[in-house]
């Protein structure tokens, strides 16, 4: 039986796929919550993301969904 080890690093595309969103939506999420300067967005395609980064972004997505649901 082969044991699958968790993925340590994600590319932009892999992180977006893991979150179930498009790369464009992923970049918007980063702009909204992570990136301070517009020129930093140019480096996203060569950046690697840790599993903890993806987890944090997943939590931010969940928070956005719950904040848009009417009570």
DAPEWO-V115278 format. One record per residue. OMEGA is omega in whole degrees, -180 to 180 (* if undefined). NEAR is the number of other ideal C-beta (glycine too) atoms within 10 Angstrom. D_LAST is the distance of its C-alpha to the last C-alpha in Angstrom with 2 decimals. Layout:
[[OMEGA;NEAR;D_LAST] [OMEGA;NEAR;D_LAST]]
This chain:
[[179;2;47.86] [178;4;46.46] [-179;4;43.77] [178;5;41.38] [180;6;40.76] [180;5;37.42] [-178;11;37.40] [-176;8;38.02] [180;13;37.50] [170;19;35.53] [178;15;36.42] [-178;17;33.88] [179;12;33.96] [179;14;33.75] [179;25;30.81] [180;21;28.89] [179;14;29.89] [179;17;28.87] [179;18;25.35] [179;9;25.24] [178;17;25.10] [177;12;27.86] [178;15;30.20] [177;9;28.97] [178;13;25.33] [179;21;26.82] [177;17;28.72] [178;13;25.73] [178;20;23.92] [179;20;27.11] [-176;14;27.44] [-171;10;23.98] [-171;13;24.32] [-171;14;27.98] [180;15;30.57] [-176;7;31.76] [-179;7;34.43] [-178;8;34.62] [176;8;37.95] [179;13;36.45] [179;14;34.61] [-178;9;38.11] [-176;9;38.65] [-177;18;35.59] [179;11;37.61] [180;8;40.21] [171;14;37.92] [-177;12;37.41] [176;20;34.24] [177;13;34.36] [179;14;32.28] [176;8;30.54] [-180;16;29.65] [178;18;28.09] [178;12;26.14] [179;14;24.83] [177;21;23.87] [178;16;22.10] [178;10;20.02] [177;16;19.27] [179;17;18.24] [179;10;15.82] [178;11;14.35] [-179;12;14.10] [-178;9;12.33] [179;8;9.59] [179;7;9.37] [179;7;9.15] [180;6;6.45] [179;3;3.80] [*;2;0.00]]
